[in-house]
Amino acid sequence: MEKMEHVLMSVTDISIIIFEYIGVAVILWAGIRGITHYVRRKEDARMVLARGLAAGLEFKMGSEILRTVIVRNFSEIGMVAGIILLRAVLAFLIHWEIRNEQ
């Protein structure tokens, strides 16, 4: 049983890191695309940036949800819940802005 827990912890740690890096990469890519669209005076610059930020936040939120698997005490749970709540609010606001732009 202890070995299975170790495997679960290892897989979860690796998955969290992968999701974090993907989220950062998506946000960076969206920022670069948003800047290039803005410089070229394209009308959809805000939409490109907003969609990319929303997608990146989804990956980052996924990593925080995975992090709940490995928390050991209630103070960590509260911190992870706060981060998830903050990212969910940010994602909601970005999706709301996207809907208003369309």
N, CA, C and O atoms as a DFTB+ gen file, in Angstrom:
408 C
 N C O
     1  1       0.814      -1.190       0.000
     2  2       0.000       0.000       0.000
     3  2       0.867       1.267       0.000
     4  3       0.537       2.256      -0.655
     5  1       1.948       1.221       0.724
     6  2       2.849       2.372       0.789
     7  2       3.496       2.632      -0.566
     8  3       3.724       3.780      -0.946
     9  1       3.788       1.560      -1.287
    10  2       4.395       1.710      -2.607
    11  2       3.414       2.369      -3.583
    12  3       3.808       3.205      -4.396
    13  1       2.147       1.989      -3.497
    14  2       1.132       2.592      -4.370
    15  2       0.964       4.077      -4.061
    16  3       0.764       4.883      -4.969
    17  1       1.044       4.437      -2.789
    18  2       0.953       5.838      -2.411
    19  2       2.138       6.618      -2.960
    20  3       1.982       7.747      -3.425
    21  1       3.314       6.022      -2.907
    22  2       4.509       6.667      -3.452
    23  2       4.373       6.879      -4.965
    24  3       4.737       7.933      -5.487
    25  1       3.844       5.864      -5.662
    26  2       3.638       5.979      -7.111
    27  2       2.624       7.086      -7.403
    28  3       2.831       7.893      -8.310
    29  1       1.530       7.125      -6.638
    30  2       0.515       8.168      -6.835
    31  2       1.104       9.556      -6.608
    32  3       0.828      10.483      -7.371
    33  1       1.905       9.700      -5.573
    34  2       2.530      10.992      -5.286
    35  2       3.476      11.402      -6.414
    36  3       3.500      12.564      -6.819
    37  1       4.250      10.449      -6.915
    38  2       5.195      10.751      -7.991
    39  2       4.479      11.159      -9.269
    40  3       4.847      12.144      -9.909
    41  1       3.453      10.395      -9.637
    42  2       2.691      10.701     -10.853
    43  2       2.004      12.054     -10.711
    44  3       1.972      12.839     -11.658
    45  1       1.458      12.326      -9.539
    46  2       0.786      13.597      -9.300
    47  2       1.772      14.757      -9.378
    48  3       1.482      15.781      -9.997
    49  1       2.939      14.599      -8.750
    50  2       3.950      15.670      -8.808
    51  2       4.373      15.972     -10.239
    52  3       4.469      17.136     -10.630
    53  1       4.623      14.929     -11.016
    54  2       5.024      15.119     -12.415
    55  2       3.897      15.769     -13.218
    56  3       4.146      16.651     -14.039
    57  1       2.664      15.335     -12.981
    58  2       1.520      15.900     -13.697
    59  2       1.329      17.371     -13.363
    60  3       1.021      18.174     -14.243
    61  1       1.510      17.731     -12.089
    62  2       1.379      19.132     -11.680
    63  2       2.406      19.987     -12.413
    64  3       2.079      21.059     -12.923
    65  1       3.633      19.516     -12.461
    66  2       4.693      20.274     -13.141
    67  2       4.378      20.423     -14.629
    68  3       4.559      21.500     -15.197
    69  1       3.910      19.355     -15.256
    70  2       3.576      19.401     -16.688
    71  2       2.453      20.413     -16.929
    72  3       2.549      21.239     -17.837
    73  1       1.388      20.353     -16.121
    74  2       0.281      21.285     -16.296
    75  2       0.726      22.728     -16.064
    76  3       0.303      23.629     -16.787
    77  1       1.580      22.953     -15.058
    78  2       2.079      24.306     -14.799
    79  2       2.865      24.837     -16.001
    80  3       2.652      25.969     -16.434
    81  1       3.769      24.020     -16.536
    82  2       4.568      24.461     -17.692
    83  2       3.705      24.703     -18.923
    84  3       3.925      25.664     -19.659
    85  1       2.725      23.834     -19.147
    86  2       1.836      24.043     -20.292
    87  2       1.062      25.344     -20.119
    88  3       0.918      26.114     -21.070
    89  1       0.561      25.594     -18.904
    90  2      -0.163      26.834     -18.642
    91  2       0.687      28.058     -18.887
    92  3       0.231      29.021     -19.503
    93  1       1.924      28.032     -18.409
    94  2       2.833      29.163     -18.622
    95  2       3.121      29.332     -20.110
    96  3       3.127      30.454     -20.615
    97  1       3.359      28.234     -20.812
    98  2       3.645      28.310     -22.248
    99  2       2.458      28.883     -23.019
   100  3       2.637      29.704     -23.919
   101  1       1.253      28.453     -22.669
   102  2       0.058      28.965     -23.355
   103  2      -0.107      30.460     -23.097
   104  3      -0.423      31.218     -24.014
   105  1       0.107      30.888     -21.848
   106  2      -0.018      32.305     -21.523
   107  2       1.050      33.129     -22.246
   108  3       0.756      34.207     -22.762
   109  1       2.283      32.629     -22.285
   110  2       3.337      33.336     -23.016
   111  2       3.018      33.434     -24.507
   112  3       3.170      34.492     -25.118
   113  1       2.579      32.326     -25.077
   114  2       2.236      32.312     -26.500
   115  2       1.098      33.287     -26.784
   116  3       1.133      34.014     -27.776
   117  1       0.090      33.303     -25.915
   118  2      -1.031      34.237     -26.101
   119  2      -0.554      35.680     -25.978
   120  3      -1.020      36.549     -26.714
   121  1       0.359      35.938     -25.065
   122  2       0.903      37.286     -24.924
   123  2       1.657      37.730     -26.156
   124  3       1.502      38.860     -26.616
   125  1       2.467      36.845     -26.685
   126  2       3.224      37.164     -27.909
   127  2       2.273      37.406     -29.075
   128  3       2.432      38.370     -29.824
   129  1       1.275      36.519     -29.228
   130  2       0.301      36.700     -30.309
   131  2      -0.505      37.971     -30.116
   132  3      -0.784      38.682     -31.082
   133  1      -0.886      38.267     -28.867
   134  2      -1.642      39.483     -28.593
   135  2      -0.843      40.733     -28.926
   136  3      -1.377      41.692     -29.483
   137  1       0.433      40.716     -28.582
   138  2       1.294      41.864     -28.889
   139  2       1.447      42.034     -30.399
   140  3       1.356      43.151     -30.908
   141  1       1.678      40.941     -31.113
   142  2       1.839      41.055     -32.568
   143  2       0.549      41.534     -33.231
   144  3       0.595      42.320     -34.177
   145  1      -0.594      41.069     -32.744
   146  2      -1.858      41.545     -33.308
   147  2      -2.070      43.022     -32.983
   148  3      -2.584      43.772     -33.812
   149  1      -1.677      43.439     -31.788
   150  2      -1.819      44.842     -31.403
   151  2      -0.920      45.740     -32.246
   152  3      -1.341      46.803     -32.701
   153  1       0.326      45.301     -32.451
   154  2       1.271      46.085     -33.257
   155  2       0.779      46.196     -34.696
   156  3       0.942      47.240     -35.327
   157  1       0.189      45.147     -35.209
   158  2      -0.328      45.161     -36.580
   159  2      -1.695      45.825     -36.685
   160  3      -2.287      45.873     -37.763
   161  1      -2.194      46.337     -35.565
   162  2      -3.479      47.047     -35.506
   163  2      -4.658      46.158     -35.905
   164  3      -5.623      46.636     -36.501
   165  1      -4.583      44.883     -35.582
   166  2      -5.710      43.990     -35.851
   167  2      -6.756      44.182     -34.764
   168  3      -6.426      44.393     -33.597
   169  1      -8.009      44.108     -35.157
   170  2      -9.094      44.349     -34.211
   171  2      -9.252      43.244     -33.179
   172  3      -9.800      43.478     -32.102
   173  1      -8.784      42.053     -33.491
   174  2      -9.005      40.920     -32.588
   175  2      -7.861      40.718     -31.588
   176  3      -7.743      39.637     -31.012
   177  1      -7.029      41.719     -31.372
   178  2      -5.883      41.578     -30.470
   179  2      -6.333      41.242     -29.056
   180  3      -5.756      40.366     -28.413
   181  1      -7.353      41.929     -28.572
   182  2      -7.848      41.655     -27.216
   183  2      -8.437      40.264     -27.104
   184  3      -8.259      39.589     -26.090
   185  1      -9.143      39.830     -28.148
   186  2      -9.768      38.505     -28.123
   187  2      -8.714      37.405     -28.131
   188  3      -8.850      36.408     -27.422
   189  1      -7.675      37.580     -28.922
   190  2      -6.596      36.588     -28.981
   191  2      -5.937      36.475     -27.615
   192  3      -5.692      35.373     -27.124
   193  1      -5.654      37.604     -27.014
   194  2      -5.027      37.600     -25.695
   195  2      -5.956      37.011     -24.646
   196  3      -5.521      36.198     -23.830
   197  1      -7.212      37.398     -24.647
   198  2      -8.162      36.909     -23.650
   199  2      -8.370      35.407     -23.758
   200  3      -8.397      34.708     -22.745
   201  1      -8.516      34.907     -24.975
   202  2      -8.693      33.457     -25.146
   203  2      -7.461      32.683     -24.686
   204  3      -7.585      31.631     -24.060
   205  1      -6.291      33.196     -24.992
   206  2      -5.066      32.531     -24.560
   207  2      -4.903      32.549     -23.052
   208  3      -4.492      31.555     -22.451
   209  1      -5.226      33.683     -22.440
   210  2      -5.155      33.764     -20.982
   211  2      -6.138      32.798     -20.331
   212  3      -5.813      32.151     -19.335
   213  1      -7.334      32.703     -20.890
   214  2      -8.331      31.781     -20.348
   215  2      -7.850      30.335     -20.452
   216  3      -7.994      29.564     -19.504
   217  1      -7.284      29.970     -21.587
   218  2      -6.788      28.609     -21.765
   219  2      -5.622      28.323     -20.814
   220  3      -5.553      27.250     -20.215
   221  1      -4.718      29.277     -20.681
   222  2      -3.593      29.094     -19.771
   223  2      -4.041      28.957     -18.327
   224  3      -3.504      28.140     -17.580
   225  1      -5.032      29.760     -17.931
   226  2      -5.559      29.661     -16.576
   227  2      -6.227      28.318     -16.324
   228  3      -6.175      27.800     -15.208
   229  1      -6.848      27.752     -17.341
   230  2      -7.467      26.427     -17.182
   231  2      -6.407      25.370     -16.869
   232  3      -6.625      24.508     -16.017
   233  1      -5.277      25.431     -17.541
   234  2      -4.193      24.485     -17.241
   235  2      -3.650      24.710     -15.837
   236  3      -3.406      23.756     -15.099
   237  1      -3.463      25.972     -15.471
   238  2      -2.963      26.278     -14.131
   239  2      -3.957      25.825     -13.060
   240  3      -3.552      25.349     -12.000
   241  1      -5.248      25.972     -13.334
   242  2      -6.251      25.514     -12.387
   243  2      -6.254      23.992     -12.291
   244  3      -6.468      23.428     -11.218
   245  1      -6.018      23.342     -13.411
   246  2      -5.909      21.882     -13.399
   247  2      -4.771      21.410     -12.514
   248  3      -4.902      20.405     -11.815
   249  1      -3.660      22.125     -12.537
   250  2      -2.532      21.745     -11.686
   251  2      -2.877      21.936     -10.212
   252  3      -2.455      21.144      -9.370
   253  1      -3.635      22.973      -9.898
   254  2      -4.035      23.187      -8.501
   255  2      -5.025      22.126      -8.042
   256  3      -4.980      21.702      -6.888
   257  1      -5.901      21.699      -8.909
   258  2      -6.825      20.621      -8.555
   259  2      -6.052      19.333      -8.298
   260  3      -6.357      18.597      -7.360
   261  1      -5.063      19.065      -9.123
   262  2      -4.215      17.897      -8.874
   263  2      -3.452      18.035      -7.559
   264  3      -3.197      17.043      -6.877
   265  1      -3.098      19.238      -7.215
   266  2      -2.358      19.475      -5.979
   267  2      -3.183      19.080      -4.748
   268  3      -2.623      18.737      -3.707
   269  1      -4.513      19.130      -4.872
   270  2      -5.355      18.749      -3.739
   271  2      -5.201      17.271      -3.388
   272  3      -5.535      16.862      -2.276
   273  1      -4.704      16.477      -4.314
   274  2      -4.496      15.048      -4.052
   275  2      -3.383      14.835      -3.035
   276  3      -3.423      13.872      -2.268
   277  1      -2.397      15.714      -3.017
   278  2      -1.217      15.471      -2.195
   279  2      -1.131      16.347      -0.948
   280  3      -0.142      16.276      -0.220
   281  1      -2.155      17.177      -0.685
   282  2      -2.097      18.011       0.514
   283  2      -2.248      17.143       1.752
   284  3      -2.965      16.142       1.736
   285  1      -1.572      17.531       2.820
   286  2      -1.533      16.718       4.039
   287  2      -2.258      17.338       5.222
   288  3      -2.664      16.614       6.132
   289  1      -2.435      18.671       5.240
   290  2      -3.112      19.269       6.388
   291  2      -4.066      20.366       5.935
   292  3      -4.072      20.760       4.769
   293  1      -4.869      20.851       6.874
   294  2      -5.925      21.795       6.532
   295  2      -5.410      23.166       6.104
   296  3      -6.071      23.846       5.320
   297  1      -4.266      23.581       6.590
   298  2      -3.741      24.880       6.157
   299  2      -3.371      24.844       4.673
   300  3      -3.576      25.822       3.954
   301  1      -2.828      23.719       4.220
   302  2      -2.526      23.567       2.790
   303  2      -3.808      23.520       1.972
   304  3      -3.870      24.087       0.881
   305  1      -4.822      22.857       2.485
   306  2      -6.101      22.786       1.775
   307  2      -6.683      24.179       1.604
   308  3      -7.184      24.517       0.532
   309  1      -6.622      24.987       2.654
   310  2      -7.133      26.352       2.563
   311  2      -6.379      27.186       1.550
   312  3      -6.976      27.963       0.805
   313  1      -5.063      27.025       1.522
   314  2      -4.256      27.781       0.571
   315  2      -4.560      27.348      -0.865
   316  3      -4.720      28.193      -1.745
   317  1      -4.639      26.047      -1.102
   318  2      -4.944      25.545      -2.445
   319  2      -6.357      25.968      -2.856
   320  3      -6.582      26.337      -4.009
   321  1      -7.303      25.917      -1.923
   322  2      -8.676      26.344      -2.227
   323  2      -8.716      27.824      -2.584
   324  3      -9.446      28.222      -3.491
   325  1      -7.937      28.644      -1.880
   326  2      -7.879      30.069      -2.195
   327  2      -7.312      30.321      -3.581
   328  3      -7.814      31.168      -4.320
   329  1      -6.267      29.587      -3.930
   330  2      -5.661      29.739      -5.257
   331  2      -6.648      29.303      -6.342
   332  3      -6.791      29.974      -7.364
   333  1      -7.328      28.175      -6.112
   334  2      -8.313      27.696      -7.083
   335  2      -9.432      28.718      -7.239
   336  3      -9.859      29.002      -8.358
   337  1      -9.912      29.273      -6.129
   338  2     -10.979      30.268      -6.177
   339  2     -10.534      31.509      -6.946
   340  3     -11.277      32.022      -7.784
   341  1      -9.339      31.987      -6.668
   342  2      -8.823      33.166      -7.365
   343  2      -8.703      32.917      -8.863
   344  3      -9.099      33.761      -9.667
   345  1      -8.165      31.773      -9.237
   346  2      -8.018      31.467     -10.668
   347  2      -9.367      31.259     -11.336
   348  3      -9.545      31.614     -12.502
   349  1     -10.331      30.680     -10.600
   350  2     -11.672      30.498     -11.160
   351  2     -12.338      31.842     -11.400
   352  3     -12.996      32.030     -12.423
   353  1     -12.178      32.776     -10.476
   354  2     -12.750      34.114     -10.654
   355  2     -12.101      34.807     -11.848
   356  3     -12.789      35.431     -12.655
   357  1     -10.774      34.698     -11.963
   358  2     -10.089      35.293     -13.114
   359  2     -10.579      34.683     -14.426
   360  3     -10.824      35.401     -15.395
   361  1     -10.719      33.359     -14.455
   362  2     -11.200      32.693     -15.667
   363  2     -12.619      33.142     -15.988
   364  3     -12.945      33.384     -17.150
   365  1     -13.470      33.256     -14.964
   366  2     -14.837      33.717     -15.182
   367  2     -14.856      35.123     -15.769
   368  3     -15.598      35.390     -16.715
   369  1     -14.051      36.017     -15.219
   370  2     -14.010      37.391     -15.723
   371  2     -13.501      37.453     -17.161
   372  3     -14.010      38.231     -17.968
   373  1     -12.513      36.647     -17.477
   374  2     -11.993      36.628     -18.849
   375  2     -13.042      36.085     -19.805
   376  3     -13.232      36.634     -20.891
   377  1     -13.739      34.994     -19.410
   378  2     -14.792      34.451     -20.274
   379  2     -15.938      35.457     -20.436
   380  3     -16.527      35.560     -21.513
   381  1     -16.250      36.190     -19.377
   382  2     -17.295      37.213     -19.444
   383  2     -16.888      38.315     -20.423
   384  3     -17.714      38.785     -21.204
   385  1     -15.630      38.725     -20.384
   386  2     -15.143      39.744     -21.304
   387  2     -15.178      39.246     -22.752
   388  3     -15.528      39.990     -23.668
   389  1     -14.811      37.982     -22.941
   390  2     -14.862      37.396     -24.294
   391  2     -16.279      37.415     -24.823
   392  3     -16.502      37.791     -25.974
   393  1     -17.248      37.016     -24.001
   394  2     -18.657      37.019     -24.430
   395  2     -19.141      38.429     -24.751
   396  3     -19.900      38.621     -25.701
   397  1     -18.713      39.409     -23.975
   398  2     -19.130      40.781     -24.232
   399  2     -18.496      41.338     -25.507
   400  3     -19.113      42.149     -26.198
   401  1     -17.290      40.919     -25.822
   402  2     -16.618      41.385     -27.036
   403  2     -17.266      40.812     -28.293
   404  3     -17.296      41.460     -29.340
   405  1     -17.781      39.594     -28.177
   406  2     -18.384      38.953     -29.345
   407  2     -19.753      39.523     -29.533
   408  3     -20.462      39.135     -30.462
